[in-house]
Amino acid sequence: MDSFALDVAHLFAGSLVLVSFMLLYQDRMFSLLNIFALHAFVVSVSVAWQAHIQNAPHLYITAAIALVVKAIVIPIVLHRIIVRLGIHRNIENVVGIGQTMLGGIGLVALSIMVMLPITTAEGTLVREDLAFALSVILLGLLMMVSRRNAVGQVIGFMSIENGLILAATGAKGMPLVVEISVAFSILIALIVIGIFLFRIRERFDSVDLHALDRFRGERP
Amino acid sequence: MALDVVLWGVLTLFATGAAAVAGARRGSTSTFVYAVALVVSMVALCMAVWTLLVDPAATPTVSLPIGLPWLGAHFRLDALAAAFLVVVNLGGATASLYGLGYGRHEEEAGRVLPFFPAFLGGMNLVVLADDAFTFLMAWEFMSLTSWALVMAHHRQPGNARAGYIYLLMASLGTLSLLLAFGLLAGPAGSYTFDAIRNTQLSTTVATAVLALTLLGAGSKAGLVPLHVWLPLAHPAAPSHVSALMSGVMTKVAVYGFVRIAFDLMGPPTWWSGGVVLLFGGASAVLGVLHALMEHDLKRLLAYHTVENIGIIFIGLGLGLAFAANDMRGAAALATTAALFHVFNHSVFKSLLFFGSGAVLRSTGERDMERLGGLIHRMPYTAFAFLIGSAAISALPPFNGFVSEWLTFQAILLSPQLPQWVLKFLVPAIGGLLALSAALAAACFVKAFGITFLGRARTSLAQDARETDRLSLGAMFVLVVLCLVAGVLPAYFIDALAPVVQGLVGAQMPRQSAFAWLTIVPIAESRSSYNGLLLFVLIAVAASLAAYVIHRWASHASRRSAPWDCGFPDASAATQYTAGSFAQPIRRVFGSVVFRAREEIDMPQPGDSRPARLHVHLHDLLWDTLYAPVAKAVGITADVLNRVQFLTIRGYLTLVSGALVALLVILAVWQ
């Protein structure tokens, strides 16, 4: 594999991490959705590039699924949900943006420290790719933890899934079945979460998870 | 053929248990369930005896496509399994016979009937299992069904706690066995016993397996210090189930230990014998001391199970030590003694629990301080209980004596052991064994004397009635067995020969070949015992003495007033009590073992209230071993309780925090 192909693959994977960071500090609903669409788009481009350099045509299908479902359908659906719910206001981060970003940087450092030593036997592409993918996953987790709004957590969850796809396509020979089933489960998750959002709002007039906690008698 | 029949029998038992769920409310279900259990146990007993006597070399195997898909369920009937199958099904048959009469008056029939046959079936399966998975499944099934039986009368005070502690100890035991089998199977993960036999264990692994097996099988058998559940759980169950649990289930646990330590682990090491000896000696003495302090009839019997398990483990430990030093003959003697005691204890312990069950049913009382004089009201039960007491106290010509005598013969061979540690240890254990035998006799003088002799202490004991014929039948079957195994032990020892041959690679000399059915464990010049002659001697001497007394003693009636033998008051409360009987022994041993403290509450002159003596006993093992663990678990649970009520974000933080922490550990580790 020539170094140009490697560099481009790293470029895409690295920009996915960058977009993950961008997700962390979005505090408006629509911009969050837009960045998530960008996130999914970068994943699909990355997967397509992998398909090209690995000569694995089925990965093109994976890329197409990522592009259509996650970069287009899900953002549009979430957009409509947000409009119908009428929550265009800010997403409050629980922790300040500065701390969140610092934490994110720490997580990226951690994933590199974990991944690079244990994958010495693998090729360069796989090693770096796995490190980037783990960073994306950890950043997604961080996002789920640091958001108070249910929509924000849904996006965090989906970005974790993008990280998983990145990891899986970096390793050669992921069967298409896996990808299709993962995509399907994500769709199901979207439906379930969408229904939940409406149910929560019906009951509490808000999708702020604080309302749930109050309902359980945790907080005054 | 025999194996197939037994497996079909087990299936029948399970089906009966399931059917009993449906018909638990009808009165006839009780008779049906116990009758089926009786028939199946008898058939399985015949099959096991036939295998042991006629065809011990054939080891039929059956492999069924149930259980783990890549493993299946393997069953095998070798001589060892057959010997324990005899114990299980003899106990099962007599308990079913007893249950036919006793179970008719069960108030909670719906909680007993479905589990009784299932419990029997589970014990059969443990003995027959030939792979680790089947073994553990059957073991856990046996534990859970017996737990359900313990909880049958869950509304009675104390029973819920007994069930809880039993469940904890049973889980701990199964967990240990699970780990032990995991180690035995090795990295290849071959779980059939055949494959396990062929793997070589390193010393470290062998040590771990032995420790885990002692923990797992020992907690089920009631080895000190894992015995705490036994005196709580055994009395809580209905009496025929108590007999099964105490007489049979503990033997299944011994089977588990023998199967792993003698069969699966390969050649033993001498120190493993020493460790087993230590635990056995401690169990023997502590069990009987606890029993002496106990005035609840069924709890006393349960503590005696601890003692007898100790005796069995002493025999097994000696067997391991001798076998490790390639002293095959001595190892065969010690192992035979242990296995014979397994059989004997199952017989007389079942008998004693049946007796105490009869007492419990006719008086509703287990506390012997409130009994007394029952020999007049329940003469047959009293006779059966007396025979059982004599047998468990190791009095000739009954069976308990023979196996304990054989154990002593094995102990006397210990100077030939090359290791100095064992040279010193084994005689000390022998001393402990002698002590426990003597104390056991004292304890049963107390149990029989206070319960059946003297005069009734309460109106409950006054109005007692003899129990039903079926229960008596079950007891007298066991009485006959106690006598037969004591008088003709040679046949029993010969029947165990193929088992011992398989375990240690040698067997005792053929006993039934000696003249007059004398048993000669080592050589004629050293020691021999003839139960038959002794029995004849005792019978003739006793008859002669009775005849002489009745023929020549004076018939003139005498009146005496002044001294009354210290019994001037007609009140039954002035009789000797169980507490008074135990007091001297409590003063000798109790101050150390139980930290016993006596407090005399003496009223001032002129005060009319009675003087009182309070005795405070502590269970040292409970205080030092179990209480701290329970406290630590309680504190941890309190702390962790907070985690149960987190917010959604709290849970997310917890999960990702745990993930990050693990990754950090991974990063630092490299």
Interface residues (C-beta under 8 A of the other chain):
Chain A: V94 L107 L110 S111 M113 V114 P117 I118 L138 L141 L142 M144 V145 R148 Q153 L209 L212 D213 R216 E218
Chain B: F645 T647 I648 R649 L652 T653 V655 S656 L659 V660 L663 V664 L666 A667 Q670
